[in-house]
């Protein structure tokens, strides 16, 4: 049962002074033992209330020292009767582990058969681990003790207080919300140090010890630089007594801001040498999660309508602080990979205000669907605009007022605006109405008055942004513009092509005039600043998405400029979007081979240039797109792509899959590679490769595993990736029907599987008639399901299909 807003408000009005003492027994592999002691005050002792605890076995309940012989328990909620003004409730139970990332997740590493468990809480998931009042505004200190196998290391929210034999005890946390709880246990490889008087650590499964050593100095350097920035910037000190970061296997999110012990998906510690894009991605996520220690953990939203106070702030700070900490490429990465997802989400029917009305989020499942790119990417984008509009110092001053007023408490939009109001004369409430309480985005248009470029706004929001001249010669450079209802003539740019929003400060679409677009097409790779080139590439992607540029014409721009791109982050990011969006969603089946050949040509150019910073991404892109089976075979046999550039394990898997897709190899080669790579990533790569085989039996076997209720979340993703292989439209066609039939049952497994199966629609080039038919059937199915998360996912995918149909109609 999904907790409703009304239930949460009523419970918060009655209950106060909550505290938890949690005792976990992780020594069994079938279920884990949990004993939770909850103390709380109740305003009206005659009232009943409830604790949440999911799927408990052998439940025992004690209320104020009296055993309850037959607890009122429905599988999710424990009803509490006969309470007092001050209460102590003890709940003991056995609880099953999960393999879907929602709860106490367990993984056995195929590399060494070591077992790990980790409590992945998050929204509405803490009660899958311990008995609690699972809502964000009933914050409580948490004390934790754990019994674990003797060869394990246990990590928790607090600093380790004592460890004797199998018993681990941690210091009591300050008041935190239940969704911020974690415990991570297993034979971790750990690298620990002290900084600013606190213990720090990076931890990963033992089989990744070599990779942890390889990347540790970089991860440590980024961690310290971000920590120093935050503690220097914010008046409130870091709120916890230690800072651990755990690369957790099977994590559903990119990472989770669990207080004092942040958990990451361990793909951020790749088996291969990380390329430039992967290094920047990891750094911005480190900065993002650390921002949450203040935005979300110290001060928490009251209900999920103000998730933006957590996620929008952390997303903006992640890129800003990574940039300030010296991570080259963080803002180009944002411009190319993050911000476009906000525009895409804002164009769907599911768009919503960044700051939603609480009453619209009627329950937790509905609120879960708002953990989307409106909250993350759009929220971060408009906060970036707020900083440009207010100034960084004023923004920080107001933010410090907000954090201090509500430390260890809960807050909402009005509280943040009141804090900003106290430090500036600017109309922050009007700004919030324009950006936070509305949907959609404006368009900045370029026209010409003779030779003079003129900027006009379609929309109603104020915008402050940089305009750059797209001219390689010495000229006027850039200028800062405030654009409102009146047009702005750029007289100093007369006769020149221009790029509005060249530093990507504004959240708005940009429509160039013909002269400026031609200037961009002619000189994109010659622009001097990586961020300008990133913005130019984003503009080109947007023209395709809106039907103003055909996909083949866009690929002509790619061939002309991407091979000459000098910045490794820009190169990697554009290549990722081309492969992940243009080729899979916007390209016709008959044009796929030519588009893949364009990608292979670009990657060959970059690889031949001998540029080590781009070489890794170019090598992997070439392996995924070439039709030269001799080249791929030589790579696998020699172990290198060129002198000095080894074919690492992950690139081998890309090459193996490509050979399988091209029909030049089969299950025997996959088995050989899998035997040489017993890692978790190797296992999942083998599943993808086998599901990619161009034969009906392979697709049938993949589908059987996809719908198997015992398949783990990571294996599920790997199988889906292989099933929907571009270029295999006819082989995949029977599974369009199977998908619509079986997806609702998969969605019943858990919240995360409902999201995953909703996202797992086919993303392959299909004939227009087939694409239109499936789009219509999916739209009808979305109206017929009562699963809130699945319905939202399906409707978003329908809107994505509409974009694909628009692009295809353009040519």
Secondary structure, DSSP 8 states (H G I E B T S, - for coil): ---BHHHHHHHHHHEEEEEEEEEEE---SSEEEEEEEEEEEES-TTS-EEEE--SEEEEEEEETTEEETT-EE-SSEEEE-S--SEEEEEEEEEEE-BSSSSEEEEEE-TTT--EEEEEE--TTTGGGTS-B--STTS-BEEEEEEE--TT-EEEESS-EEEEETTEEEE---SSB-GGG--EEEES-EEEEEEETTEEEEEEE-GGGHHHHHHHHHHHHHHHHHHHHHHHHH-SS---SSEEEEEEETT-SSSEE--TTEEEEEGGGS-SS---HHHHHHHHHHHHHHHHTTTBTTTBEESSGGGTHHHHHHHHHHHHHHHHHTT-TTHHHHIIIIIHHHHHHHHTSTT---SS--GGG--BHHHHHTTSSTIIIIIHHHHHHHHHHHH-HHHHHHHHHHHHHHTTTSEE-HHHHHHHHHTT--S-HHHHHHHHTSS-S-EEEEEEEETTEEEEEEESS--EEEEEEE--SSSS--EEEEEESSS-EEEGGGTTS-EEETTT--S-EEEE--HHHHHHHHHHGGG-S-HHHHHHHHHHHHHHHHTTSS-HHHHHHHHHHHGGG---HHHHHHHHHHIIIIIIIIIS-GGGHHHHHHHHHHHHHHHHHTT-HHHHHHHHHHHHHH---HHHHHHHHHHSEEETTEE--HHHHHHHHHHHHHTTS--HHHHHHHHHH--SHHHHHHHHHHHHTSSSHHHHHHHHHHHT-TT--HHHHHHHHHHHS-TT-HHHHTHHHHHHHHHHHHHHTS-HHHHHHHHH-S--S---HHHHHHHHHHHHHHHHH---HHHHHHHHHHHHHHHHHHHHHHH-
